[in-house]
């Protein structure tokens, strides 16, 4: 298993409320409906409105789990990704500022 970790900044001009609403109500279901066959899991971590932390540049963290790196590549290469999911990301995410990486599964310490 591999895990995609993505730090998501909202697009300039998009309010925090609109960002979270779109991600939760439109984008998340779109990802699951169109590309769910590639996923083992998908979680959204929405930043609290008055959350502590460094800076205000990240509005959320997306975690997606895949069976393998090949499954992740298949997710990205699926025509539905470009046609639907990536197109929708342009509506509310500052795509050029996304920070992401693919990692090993989490190591449970507690």
Secondary structure, 3 states (H helix, E strand, C coil): CEEEEEEECECCCCCHHHHHHHHHHHHHHHHHHHHHHHCCEEEEEECCCCCCCCCCCCCEEEEEEECCHHHHHHHHHCHHHHHHHHHHHHHHECHHHCEEEEEECCCCCC
